[in-house]
Amino acid sequence: MTSWPQKSPGDRKVVIRRFILSTIFFAFIFIALQALYFAKDKASCAEAGGACFVPHLKGHTSNKNQGLVRVSDGAHGLGHGFPPLSTGYISEGLKPRYNFKSYEEYVNLQLRKTLNPKLRSLWTSKDWRRKVDVFSSVFQNLMNEGLLKPSDKVLCIAARVGQEVLALKEIGVVNAIGVDLVPSPPLVVKGDMHRLPFKENSFDFEFSNAFDHALFPALFASEVERTLKPGGILVLHLALKQRPDKYSANELSKVDPILYLFKNFEVVLSKDVDAFGLDLEVVLRKPSTQVIDNIEAGRCPSSGSKSQILARAEPLIMEEPLKPWITLKQNAENIKYLPSLMDISKFHGFVYIDVGARSYGSSVGSWFVKKYPKQNQKFSIYAVEADDAFAADYSRRKNVKLLPFAAWVRNESLVFGANPENRAAEGDIGMGRIQSRSAIDNSNSMLSLPSVSKFKNVQGFDFSEWLIKTVSVDDFVVLKLDIEGTEFDLLPRMLETGAICLVDELFLECHYNRWQRTSSLRTSKFTRTYSECVSLFQALRNSGVLVHQWW
């Protein structure tokens, strides 16, 4: 039997020593390579203006004003405060391409394209001129069709190195700017498509060929809607037939999700294009706001005493509140009710009308009956509520007359219910604005959404006509409107007919795309902005209407 030689204790120590030294050597090589990689990466960031996102780096401080995180080397991390990554996709026609674990992961993917030295070299050399020429042709066609004007203020979203901005300037649109994660002065400023660094209603025209790079498509749409002026034009270049590049965050296979996201926009044009892998051009127009002009044009007769009362009214909240559900409720304590400013006993009759009354306890009983200063006068009370779920409640109230209809601009059959995106939270009906049946039919045919069976049929009535027949100038009339955005339809009609001049005191809840309680997003239920609501209140007061911001 062969005997194997046995290693001495000294030999075993040599083996262990060699193993330890080898481990240390390879660890040193690994650390050196890592250091070389980060040094090269940092150099690329510096070359691009210091805009790289550096995750999990100690020593950063929060910049609350901009919603950014400032990293110790001067870089910025964008996107803090965004919703969970599981949100934002609305149909099978719009799908996420990656399962990002964090917003930082998404940003890093975008920066790998933007900061790629080979791509940047290509973008700024021979490919630059070719792209500028293609964009020039696109914008010139839009100008020929009257959709773009030389005087327009234009924003190009996710403009990379700004070829589209230069193209606009070359065809005479000098007031154009681009925005991207990495700035390219002077054509492109720094910003995130999900949180554009511009004020409301800033641009006449916006363009983007990077919708497929939006991690939160609904937030992208919300920011466009916020920054685009009423009547402004949005042009999107999309990839439907071709698969987008590897840096895209979403994949669009139908145009329906675009129409869904911009459901209140008018579809102006849709045509095939051949533009750098994108094959469809969609042109949308944001609704114009004629409401303010109409109200300003139709003033109510105003006496000297009424002018003095309007001057004594509580000031409007001019800046948008971050927590409107708190701010506007607290503002009720500052309201100067008309009976506290004048003697109302000279009037012959006293009428309170609650439009969008919901249940008796919602506002009729909990606020007007208990809290409104009536100077011991007996008021006739009308509750206008289209949802028949509350009819039984009012049948027990002998002091209130229920009008089970929808206050509208004409007498016609309507549908009433929650918009599709709100059904998950509110159920099949929920609180939603009234709409014509034809509008719902058109929406369903375009978007392949559930049928109008999800909505209730209600009878709309010409509220202005009813008001003129019901009250007179000798009556003291208090009106509360909470009609889920329909105020932008109803008030111009009341000005047109003069019905608004019969109202002595108006409590108006103006519905806009306000911040939500449970997320960092604005609501997608309403498209109006807070500035439009403020303009509406100012126009009403300028027209001689004592209106209060209600909640």
Backbone torsions as a table, in degrees:
resi	resn	phi	psi	omega
1	MET	NA	129.2	-177.9
2	THR	-78.5	135.5	177.2
3	SER	-105.2	129.4	180.0
4	TRP	-81.0	142.8	-180.0
5	PRO	-66.5	137.8	179.2
6	GLN	-93.3	137.0	178.7
7	LYS	-79.4	139.5	178.5
8	SER	-78.1	162.5	175.9
9	PRO	-55.6	-32.5	178.9
10	GLY	-66.6	-38.8	178.5
11	ASP	-64.6	-41.0	-179.7
12	ARG	-62.4	-38.0	178.5
13	LYS	-64.0	-36.4	179.0
14	VAL	-64.9	-43.4	-180.0
15	VAL	-62.3	-45.5	-179.6
16	ILE	-63.2	-40.5	-179.8
17	ARG	-63.1	-43.4	179.8
18	ARG	-63.5	-38.8	179.9
19	PHE	-63.7	-43.4	-180.0
20	ILE	-64.7	-43.8	-179.9
21	LEU	-64.0	-40.0	178.5
22	SER	-63.3	-42.2	179.7
23	THR	-62.1	-44.7	178.8
24	ILE	-62.5	-39.9	-179.3
25	PHE	-62.4	-49.1	-178.8
26	PHE	-66.9	-35.2	176.6
27	ALA	-63.9	-39.9	177.8
28	PHE	-62.6	-43.7	178.3
29	ILE	-61.3	-43.3	-179.2
30	PHE	-62.2	-45.0	-179.5
31	ILE	-64.6	-39.8	179.8
32	ALA	-63.9	-42.7	179.1
33	LEU	-64.6	-41.0	177.9
34	GLN	-61.4	-43.7	179.6
35	ALA	-62.7	-39.7	178.6
36	LEU	-63.7	-40.8	-178.6
37	TYR	-64.8	-46.9	-178.2
38	PHE	-69.2	-32.4	177.4
39	ALA	-64.1	-42.2	179.1
40	LYS	-66.9	-40.2	179.8
41	ASP	-64.6	-40.9	179.5
42	LYS	-66.6	-36.1	177.5
43	ALA	-63.5	-39.8	177.3
44	SER	-63.3	-40.3	178.6
45	CYS	-62.6	-44.7	-179.5
46	ALA	-62.2	-39.2	179.7
47	GLU	-64.0	-31.1	-178.1
48	ALA	-92.8	11.9	176.2
49	GLY	96.1	15.1	176.9
50	GLY	72.2	34.4	-174.3
51	ALA	-105.3	12.6	179.5
52	CYS	-72.2	148.3	173.7
53	PHE	-90.9	127.2	-179.6
54	VAL	-114.8	99.7	-174.0
55	PRO	-77.1	154.3	171.9
56	HIS	56.6	35.2	179.9
57	LEU	-99.1	129.2	-178.5
58	LYS	-72.8	157.0	174.4
59	GLY	87.3	19.8	179.1
60	HIS	-92.5	158.4	177.3
61	THR	-125.9	148.5	-176.6
62	SER	-83.3	138.2	173.2
63	ASN	-110.5	94.4	-171.7
64	LYS	-70.5	-29.9	-176.9
65	ASN	-64.9	-35.5	-176.7
66	GLN	-102.2	-6.7	-179.3
67	GLY	69.9	27.7	-177.1
68	LEU	-117.0	169.2	172.9
69	VAL	-117.0	120.9	-178.7
70	ARG	-90.0	123.8	-178.2
71	VAL	-94.9	154.8	-169.6
72	SER	-60.6	-25.0	-178.8
73	ASP	-91.8	9.6	177.6
74	GLY	97.4	-6.8	178.5
75	ALA	-77.8	163.8	-178.9
76	HIS	-125.0	140.4	172.9
77	GLY	-103.8	120.0	-178.8
78	LEU	-96.1	158.9	168.8
79	GLY	100.3	3.2	179.8
80	HIS	-69.9	140.5	-178.3
81	GLY	90.8	6.3	177.9
82	PHE	-80.1	163.0	-176.2
83	PRO	-71.0	171.7	176.8
84	PRO	-57.4	148.4	-175.3
85	LEU	-68.8	-13.4	179.9
86	SER	-77.8	-9.1	-178.0
87	THR	-97.6	168.0	169.0
88	GLY	107.3	-12.9	179.8
89	TYR	-108.4	132.3	-162.5
90	ILE	-112.4	-15.8	-178.5
91	SER	-161.0	171.9	179.9
92	GLU	-70.1	-11.4	177.2
93	GLY	-82.3	-4.7	-179.8
94	LEU	-139.5	110.3	-172.9
95	LYS	-124.1	145.4	173.2
96	PRO	-72.1	147.5	-178.5
97	ARG	-96.3	-22.9	-176.8
98	TYR	-131.9	153.7	175.6
99	ASN	-98.6	74.0	-178.2
100	PHE	-66.5	138.0	177.1
101	LYS	-87.3	-18.0	-179.3
102	SER	-156.4	162.7	176.6
103	TYR	-65.4	-33.3	179.1
104	GLU	-60.5	-36.9	179.1
105	GLU	-63.3	-40.9	177.5
106	TYR	-64.2	-45.7	-179.5
107	VAL	-61.1	-41.9	180.0
108	ASN	-62.4	-35.0	176.3
109	LEU	-63.3	-44.1	180.0
110	GLN	-64.5	-39.8	-179.0
111	LEU	-70.1	-26.9	177.0
112	ARG	-64.6	-27.7	175.1
113	LYS	-82.4	-47.9	-175.4
114	THR	-63.9	-36.5	-175.5
115	LEU	-98.5	5.5	178.3
116	ASN	-63.6	115.9	-175.3
117	PRO	-57.7	-38.0	-179.3
118	LYS	-66.0	-43.8	-179.9
119	LEU	-66.8	-42.0	179.6
120	ARG	-64.1	-36.5	177.1
121	SER	-64.9	-39.8	179.4
122	LEU	-68.0	-43.8	-178.4
123	TRP	-62.2	-31.0	-174.1
124	THR	-102.7	14.3	179.5
125	SER	-126.6	-119.7	-174.1
126	LYS	-64.5	-32.0	-178.2
127	ASP	-74.8	-22.5	-177.2
128	TRP	-58.7	-53.3	-174.6
129	ARG	-65.1	-38.1	-179.8
130	ARG	-63.0	-42.7	-179.5
131	LYS	-69.4	-39.1	177.9
132	VAL	-58.7	-43.0	-178.9
133	ASP	-65.3	-40.1	178.5
134	VAL	-64.9	-45.0	178.9
135	PHE	-63.7	-38.3	178.8
136	SER	-59.2	-42.3	179.1
137	SER	-64.5	-41.8	179.0
138	VAL	-61.4	-49.4	-176.2
139	PHE	-71.1	-33.0	178.2
140	GLN	-65.4	-39.4	176.8
141	ASN	-62.4	-42.0	178.5
142	LEU	-65.6	-34.3	177.0
143	MET	-68.9	-40.3	178.8
144	ASN	-63.3	-29.6	-179.6
145	GLU	-87.5	2.9	176.8
146	GLY	79.0	13.4	-177.9
147	LEU	-92.8	-15.4	179.2
148	LEU	-134.1	134.5	-178.9
149	LYS	-121.3	149.6	179.2
150	PRO	-57.9	-28.4	-177.8
151	SER	-83.8	-4.8	-176.4
152	ASP	-67.5	146.5	169.3
153	LYS	-93.2	121.2	-167.3
154	VAL	-120.7	140.8	174.3
155	LEU	-121.5	130.9	173.5
156	CYS	-108.4	118.8	-172.5
157	ILE	-93.5	133.5	-176.1
158	ALA	57.6	57.5	-171.2
159	ALA	-86.8	1.3	179.7
160	ARG	52.8	-111.3	-177.4
161	VAL	-101.4	8.5	165.1
162	GLY	86.7	25.6	178.1
163	GLN	-60.2	-39.1	-178.9
164	GLU	-66.6	-32.2	178.2
165	VAL	-68.0	-44.7	177.9
166	LEU	-62.6	-39.8	178.9
167	ALA	-60.2	-41.4	178.2
168	LEU	-62.9	-44.2	-178.8
169	LYS	-65.2	-35.4	-178.2
170	GLU	-70.3	-26.5	177.7
171	ILE	-94.4	7.6	172.2
172	GLY	106.5	1.0	177.2
173	VAL	-93.1	87.0	-169.2
174	VAL	-78.4	-24.5	-176.8
175	ASN	-93.1	67.8	-178.3
176	ALA	-128.1	144.6	179.3
177	ILE	-146.1	151.0	175.2
178	GLY	-110.8	161.9	177.3
179	VAL	-137.6	137.7	-179.8
180	ASP	-158.8	165.9	-179.9
181	LEU	-58.6	-35.6	178.3
182	VAL	-113.4	121.8	-178.4
183	PRO	-71.2	150.8	172.8
184	SER	-134.2	77.8	-177.2
185	PRO	-59.3	146.3	0.6
186	PRO	-94.5	6.3	-173.3
187	LEU	-86.7	-30.7	-172.5
188	VAL	-129.5	128.0	175.9
189	VAL	-100.7	165.0	-176.9
190	LYS	-81.5	136.8	177.1
191	GLY	176.0	167.1	-177.7
192	ASP	-111.6	134.3	-179.5
193	MET	-61.5	-21.0	179.5
194	HIS	-86.5	-10.4	-179.7
195	ARG	-152.0	77.8	-174.2
196	LEU	-68.0	135.6	-175.5
197	PRO	-84.2	49.8	-178.5
198	PHE	-137.2	157.8	-178.9
199	LYS	-77.8	167.3	176.3
200	GLU	-59.1	145.2	173.3
201	ASN	55.0	45.0	-176.1
202	SER	-90.2	-26.4	-168.8
203	PHE	-125.6	146.4	175.6
204	ASP	-85.6	-23.8	-171.5
205	PHE	-150.5	134.1	176.3
206	GLU	-132.1	144.7	-177.3
207	PHE	-135.3	141.5	172.8
208	SER	-153.5	136.1	170.8
209	ASN	-113.3	24.6	-175.6
210	ALA	-127.9	28.6	176.9
211	PHE	-58.4	-33.0	-179.2
212	ASP	-68.0	-10.5	177.2
213	HIS	-94.3	1.8	179.9
214	ALA	-79.6	122.3	176.7
215	LEU	-74.4	-34.7	178.4
216	PHE	-119.4	88.2	-176.8
217	PRO	-56.6	-38.9	-179.2
218	ALA	-66.0	-35.2	178.9
219	LEU	-72.5	-37.3	173.3
220	PHE	-56.4	-48.8	-179.2
221	ALA	-63.7	-40.4	-179.7
222	SER	-62.6	-40.9	-180.0
223	GLU	-69.0	-37.8	175.8
224	VAL	-62.1	-46.5	-178.7
225	GLU	-63.0	-36.0	-179.8
226	ARG	-68.7	-42.8	-172.6
227	THR	-88.7	-15.4	-179.6
228	LEU	-85.5	136.4	179.4
229	LYS	-69.9	153.1	172.9
230	PRO	-55.8	131.6	-176.1
231	GLY	84.9	-1.5	-178.8
232	GLY	-73.3	161.3	-175.3
233	ILE	-107.2	135.6	172.4
234	LEU	-117.6	128.9	176.2
235	VAL	-118.3	125.6	178.4
236	LEU	-119.3	134.0	169.2
237	HIS	-103.9	124.9	-170.5
238	LEU	-126.1	157.0	175.5
239	ALA	-110.1	107.6	176.7
240	LEU	-105.2	-40.8	-175.7
241	LYS	-89.6	-24.1	-177.7
242	GLN	-112.1	148.3	177.9
243	ARG	-75.6	131.7	-179.6
244	PRO	-67.7	170.6	-177.8
245	ASP	-70.4	171.9	-172.5
246	LYS	-68.2	-11.3	-179.6
247	TYR	-91.4	-4.0	-178.3
248	SER	-70.7	141.7	-179.7
249	ALA	-92.9	-20.7	178.8
250	ASN	-138.5	164.5	-179.1
251	GLU	-130.0	122.1	-176.7
252	LEU	-104.9	125.6	-180.0
253	SER	-114.8	-9.7	178.3
254	LYS	-138.6	159.2	176.0
255	VAL	-84.2	-15.0	-177.3
256	ASP	-51.8	-47.0	-179.2
257	PRO	-60.2	-31.2	177.0
258	ILE	-65.6	-46.5	178.3
259	LEU	-63.3	-33.3	179.2
260	TYR	-68.8	-45.4	-179.5
261	LEU	-64.8	-37.1	-179.3
262	PHE	-109.5	49.6	-169.3
263	LYS	-64.4	-22.6	-179.8
264	ASN	-96.3	-1.4	177.3
265	PHE	-82.8	153.5	173.5
266	GLU	-88.2	132.1	175.4
267	VAL	-80.8	111.1	-176.4
268	VAL	-88.4	-41.0	-172.0
269	LEU	-158.9	144.1	173.6
270	SER	-145.9	120.6	-177.5
271	LYS	-150.8	160.4	178.0
272	ASP	-74.7	143.2	175.0
273	VAL	-138.3	168.1	174.1
274	ASP	-129.6	94.1	-172.7
275	ALA	-139.7	90.8	172.7
276	PHE	56.2	47.8	177.7
277	GLY	87.7	-1.1	178.2
278	LEU	-105.2	142.5	-169.0
279	ASP	-125.6	-1.9	-178.6
280	LEU	-135.3	133.1	174.0
281	GLU	-109.5	123.6	177.8
282	VAL	-117.3	127.2	179.2
283	VAL	-113.9	124.7	-178.0
284	LEU	-124.4	150.1	177.5
285	ARG	-121.4	128.2	175.2
286	LYS	-70.9	139.8	-179.4
287	PRO	-56.2	137.6	176.9
288	SER	-81.4	154.7	-177.4
289	THR	-107.3	96.8	176.4
290	GLN	-93.3	-7.6	-174.5
291	VAL	-57.7	-48.3	-174.4
292	ILE	-63.7	-44.1	-179.5
293	ASP	-61.7	-42.0	-179.5
294	ASN	-64.0	-40.4	-179.1
295	ILE	-68.4	-43.1	179.8
296	GLU	-61.9	-32.2	-176.2
297	ALA	-75.6	-26.5	-175.9
298	GLY	-109.9	89.5	-176.6
299	ARG	-91.3	145.8	175.7
300	CYS	-83.6	149.0	175.0
301	PRO	-56.9	133.8	-174.7
302	SER	-129.5	124.8	176.0
303	SER	-87.9	170.9	178.9
304	GLY	-62.8	-38.6	-179.9
305	SER	-66.7	-37.3	179.4
306	LYS	-67.3	-38.4	178.3
307	SER	-62.8	-38.7	178.9
308	GLN	-66.2	-38.6	179.2
309	ILE	-65.5	-43.0	178.5
310	LEU	-61.7	-35.5	179.8
311	ALA	-68.8	-24.5	-178.5
312	ARG	-92.2	-3.4	-179.3
313	ALA	-65.0	154.2	179.3
314	GLU	-61.2	146.2	-180.0
315	PRO	-67.1	150.7	176.3
316	LEU	-75.3	151.4	174.4
317	ILE	-82.1	104.7	-171.3
318	MET	-80.8	-35.5	-178.3
319	GLU	-93.0	139.4	-177.4
320	GLU	-63.2	125.7	178.1
321	PRO	-75.5	141.0	178.3
322	LEU	-72.3	-28.4	177.0
323	LYS	-125.6	77.0	-174.1
324	PRO	-62.2	-31.6	-179.4
325	TRP	-64.4	-20.4	176.1
326	ILE	-96.3	-49.4	-174.6
327	THR	-61.0	-47.2	-176.7
328	LEU	-70.2	-32.8	176.1
329	LYS	-67.7	-42.2	177.1
330	GLN	-65.6	-31.3	-179.1
331	ASN	-64.0	-23.2	179.2
332	ALA	-59.0	-27.9	179.5
333	GLU	-71.2	-21.4	-179.2
334	ASN	-92.3	-8.2	-176.2
335	ILE	-65.2	132.3	176.1
336	LYS	-98.7	98.9	-178.0
337	TYR	-65.1	145.2	-177.0
338	LEU	-59.0	-41.5	178.4
339	PRO	-63.9	-16.0	175.5
340	SER	-86.3	-6.8	-178.8
341	LEU	-109.8	-14.5	-176.3
342	MET	-155.2	163.8	176.1
343	ASP	-87.5	120.8	-177.3
344	ILE	-98.4	4.2	-176.4
345	SER	-67.5	-17.1	-178.9
346	LYS	-71.5	-17.3	-179.6
347	PHE	-76.1	153.0	-177.4
348	HIS	-84.4	-37.8	-179.1
349	GLY	-134.3	161.6	-176.3
350	PHE	-133.8	124.9	-171.6
351	VAL	-134.0	133.2	171.0
352	TYR	-118.9	129.5	-179.4
353	ILE	-123.0	121.1	-179.6
354	ASP	-110.1	105.1	-178.2
355	VAL	-97.8	122.4	-170.4
356	GLY	81.8	47.0	-169.2
357	ALA	-73.7	-25.3	-171.9
358	ARG	56.8	-137.6	-179.3
359	SER	-78.0	165.9	179.2
360	TYR	-58.9	-40.8	-177.9
361	GLY	-76.6	-9.6	-177.0
362	SER	-64.1	-49.1	178.5
363	SER	-148.0	-31.4	-179.7
364	VAL	-61.6	-57.6	-177.1
365	GLY	-77.0	-41.5	-173.3
366	SER	-76.7	-26.7	-177.8
367	TRP	-115.2	-62.3	-171.3
368	PHE	-65.8	-49.9	-177.2
369	VAL	-62.9	-40.2	-173.5
370	LYS	-89.1	-33.5	-166.9
371	LYS	-117.4	-25.5	-175.8
372	TYR	-69.4	130.2	-179.3
373	PRO	-73.2	111.2	-171.7
374	LYS	-103.3	-2.1	-178.4
375	GLN	52.3	38.2	177.3
376	ASN	63.8	21.6	176.7
377	GLN	-93.7	146.4	178.5
378	LYS	-92.3	123.4	-176.6
379	PHE	-100.1	140.3	165.6
380	SER	-82.3	129.6	-173.7
381	ILE	-115.4	129.8	175.2
382	TYR	-117.7	132.1	174.6
383	ALA	-113.1	117.1	178.6
384	VAL	-100.2	111.0	-176.3
385	GLU	-148.0	117.1	-175.9
386	ALA	-80.0	-22.7	-176.8
387	ASP	-78.8	113.3	-176.0
388	ASP	-69.6	-5.1	177.3
389	ALA	-63.5	-20.1	-177.0
390	PHE	-102.4	1.0	-175.9
391	ALA	-61.5	-42.0	-178.2
392	ALA	-61.5	-36.5	179.9
393	ASP	-60.8	-43.5	-176.7
394	TYR	-77.4	-20.6	178.8
395	SER	-63.5	-20.1	-179.5
396	ARG	-93.6	-2.5	-175.6
397	ARG	-105.0	103.5	-176.4
398	LYS	-74.6	-17.9	-177.9
399	ASN	-93.9	5.0	-178.1
400	VAL	-129.4	133.9	174.7
401	LYS	-101.9	120.1	-178.9
402	LEU	-88.0	131.4	169.8
403	LEU	-108.3	101.4	-173.5
404	PRO	-82.1	54.4	-177.0
405	PHE	-134.3	172.5	176.5
406	ALA	-100.8	124.1	176.1
407	ALA	-65.9	123.7	-172.5
408	TRP	-146.9	-176.8	-175.1
409	VAL	-92.3	-8.2	177.7
410	ARG	-157.9	169.2	176.6
411	ASN	-86.6	109.3	179.3
412	GLU	-162.4	161.9	177.7
413	SER	-77.4	136.4	-176.9
414	LEU	-130.7	170.7	169.8
415	VAL	-118.1	150.8	-171.3
416	PHE	-138.1	129.1	177.4
417	GLY	167.2	175.4	-177.8
418	ALA	-70.4	144.8	172.1
419	ASN	-63.6	154.5	-175.4
420	PRO	-53.1	-38.9	-176.1
421	GLU	-72.3	-13.4	-179.4
422	ASN	-99.5	-4.6	-175.8
423	ARG	-65.2	-34.5	-178.5
424	ALA	-60.8	-36.1	-178.2
425	ALA	-88.9	-30.1	-170.8
426	GLU	-111.9	-2.3	-175.8
427	GLY	87.6	-176.5	-174.7
428	ASP	-66.9	-26.9	-179.1
429	ILE	-109.5	-71.9	176.4
430	GLY	62.7	-171.0	179.1
431	MET	-89.1	115.3	179.8
432	GLY	-148.8	164.2	-176.6
433	ARG	-82.2	156.0	177.5
434	ILE	-75.9	147.8	-179.6
435	GLN	-145.2	155.9	176.2
436	SER	-73.0	151.6	-179.8
437	ARG	-63.1	-35.9	-179.4
438	SER	-63.7	-36.8	178.8
439	ALA	-64.6	-40.8	179.4
440	ILE	-67.3	-42.4	179.6
441	ASP	-60.5	-44.1	179.4
442	ASN	-64.5	-41.1	179.5
443	SER	-62.5	-43.5	-178.6
444	ASN	-67.1	-38.0	-178.2
445	SER	-67.9	-34.1	-179.5
446	MET	-78.2	-35.8	-169.0
447	LEU	-106.0	-2.0	-178.2
448	SER	54.8	43.1	-179.8
449	LEU	-94.3	169.2	178.7
450	PRO	-55.3	156.8	-175.2
451	SER	-73.3	174.3	-178.0
452	VAL	-68.4	-2.8	174.9
453	SER	-62.7	-18.0	177.5
454	LYS	-76.4	-8.5	-178.4
455	PHE	-112.4	159.3	175.9
456	LYS	-93.8	142.1	171.5
457	ASN	-82.6	130.2	178.0
458	VAL	-135.4	159.8	176.9
459	GLN	-98.0	122.2	175.8
460	GLY	-91.1	148.4	177.9
461	PHE	-132.8	152.9	-179.8
462	ASP	-71.8	98.2	-174.2
463	PHE	-63.8	-39.2	-179.7
464	SER	-61.9	-44.9	179.3
465	GLU	-62.0	-43.5	179.1
466	TRP	-62.4	-42.1	-178.0
467	LEU	-63.7	-42.4	-179.3
468	ILE	-62.9	-36.0	-179.6
469	LYS	-79.1	-22.3	-171.9
470	THR	-93.4	-37.2	-177.2
471	VAL	-121.8	167.8	178.4
472	SER	-130.7	175.3	180.0
473	VAL	-67.4	-16.4	179.7
474	ASP	-85.2	-5.3	-180.0
475	ASP	-93.8	149.3	171.9
476	PHE	-94.3	114.5	-170.4
477	VAL	-117.6	124.7	175.5
478	VAL	-112.1	128.7	-177.3
479	LEU	-125.4	132.3	172.4
480	LYS	-117.1	128.4	179.9
481	LEU	-117.5	119.3	171.6
482	ASP	-138.1	84.5	-168.1
483	ILE	-125.2	33.5	167.9
484	GLU	52.5	45.9	175.4
485	GLY	94.8	-14.1	-178.8
486	THR	-72.8	-7.5	176.9
487	GLU	-58.4	-27.8	179.5
488	PHE	-75.9	-10.8	172.4
489	ASP	-98.2	-41.5	-171.0
490	LEU	-74.7	-42.2	-174.6
491	LEU	-65.0	-41.4	175.5
492	PRO	-60.0	-37.5	177.5
493	ARG	-65.0	-38.8	178.8
494	MET	-67.0	-34.4	175.8
495	LEU	-70.2	-41.7	-178.2
496	GLU	-60.8	-40.6	-176.9
497	THR	-89.5	-12.2	-175.9
498	GLY	84.6	2.9	-177.5
499	ALA	-63.4	-32.0	-177.6
500	ILE	-64.1	-25.6	-178.5
501	CYS	-74.0	-11.5	175.5
502	LEU	-84.1	-10.5	-178.0
503	VAL	-91.5	123.3	179.9
504	ASP	-85.5	-34.1	-178.9
505	GLU	-144.3	128.1	-175.8
506	LEU	-119.5	128.7	173.1
507	PHE	-110.2	112.6	-170.9
508	LEU	-121.0	123.4	168.4
509	GLU	-94.2	114.7	-179.5
510	CYS	-94.9	126.1	-174.8
511	HIS	-97.1	127.4	-177.5
512	TYR	-143.6	177.0	-176.4
513	ASN	-79.5	64.4	-171.5
514	ARG	-77.2	165.4	175.5
515	TRP	-66.8	144.1	-178.7
516	GLN	-93.4	159.6	-180.0
517	ARG	-73.2	-36.6	-167.3
518	THR	-101.9	2.3	178.5
519	SER	-153.0	174.8	179.8
520	SER	-92.1	13.6	-179.1
521	LEU	-99.8	156.8	167.6
522	ARG	-80.0	155.4	176.6
523	THR	-69.3	141.8	177.0
524	SER	-95.2	3.6	-176.6
525	LYS	-72.2	-31.8	-177.6
526	PHE	-125.2	145.5	-175.8
527	THR	-102.5	-15.3	179.8
528	ARG	-68.9	154.1	178.7
529	THR	-103.3	165.9	179.7
530	TYR	-63.2	-36.9	179.7
531	SER	-63.1	-33.9	176.3
532	GLU	-67.0	-37.4	177.1
533	CYS	-64.8	-43.4	178.8
534	VAL	-61.6	-41.8	178.1
535	SER	-61.8	-37.6	178.5
536	LEU	-64.0	-46.6	178.7
537	PHE	-62.3	-43.2	-179.3
538	GLN	-64.0	-41.9	-179.6
539	ALA	-64.0	-39.6	178.3
540	LEU	-64.2	-44.5	179.0
541	ARG	-66.0	-39.5	178.1
542	ASN	-64.2	-24.3	179.9
543	SER	-89.4	3.1	176.1
544	GLY	95.1	16.1	-179.0
545	VAL	-104.0	124.1	176.2
546	LEU	-79.9	99.6	-177.0
547	VAL	-116.7	142.2	178.2
548	HIS	-117.6	146.4	173.5
549	GLN	-75.0	114.4	-176.2
550	TRP	-107.0	173.8	-175.5
551	TRP	-136.0	NA	NA
